[in-house]
Amino acid sequence: MGKLALITGGTRGIGAAIAQRLKQDGYRVAVTYHGNDAAAQDFTEETGIPAYKWDVADFDACEAGVRQVEADMAQAVDILVNNAGITRDAGLHKMTSRQWREVLDDDLSSCFNMSHAVIDGLRSRGWGRIVNVSSINGQKGQFGQANYAAAKAGMIGFTKALAIEAARKGVTVNAVAPGYTATEMVAKVDPTVLEGIVAQIPVGRLARSEEIAHAVAFLVHEDSGFITGSTLSINGGQYLV
Ligand code: CAA
């Protein structure tokens, strides 16, 4: 039986591409989503990948949700991809406490909640992969994204700490930092602002979700056991770190 991968926010955008790629690579795959029932239904119909609805910002929901997936799939989760995330862009002087909290909860605390729900199992079985989907804007900052940049930078620190803790147990923990990718999230950016951003990308275009999925497939591969605590930048040369 193939290893079981669970991808949060996996019915749309980068998450959906990751789910499909891992399925193609022979893994068993399940995804979570929170808001869009219609998109989830379409995704499952098209791909045959089961989609579970819960709020990854809710610690208890993550624990219960993961146990449910494992019961339904009759297998424990081997690979976790923390991909779910939201934006609530505004300059700090206009940002509400709610906009701050929602982004920190959904993008960063979700990594704690989900990793916590799988870590005992991974440690006890001596094999696991966790990949956290950060962002170029957690590395370089971005106008109007104090909340998102803080959460995405926080994911990189989280990745490094957990990588150190889990290394001796055969569990690797890495981050990918996508640049601007052709998804619904990026489509919400003002077209003039986005034009300016694309002009700063040496490759000269947005990323395709499949290009981000390719990096995740690499990091979860059996042969990637010596890669841990790293952040793989996939940004068309926009920010060279
Ligand atoms: N750079 C420089 N100056 C900017 C600016 C920018 N990107 N955006 C706004 N300004 C300036 C405005 O020109 C304005 O200046 P004046 O007061 O002199 O007129 C001032 O800042 C205030 O502008 P606004 O009132 O429009 O600012 P705002 O608080 O309403 O929010 C914003 C502005 C809509 C957030 C805008 O800054 C923006 O679109 N930023 C980019 C956000 C972005 O890239 N989001 C990515 C979402 S996708 C994603 O996050 C995925 C991923 O991982 C990459």
Residues whose N, C-alpha, C, O or C-beta is under 5 A from the ligand:
A	BS01	CAA	T87 D89 A90 G91 K94 S135 I136 Q142 F143 G144 P178 G179 Y180 M185 V186 V189 V193
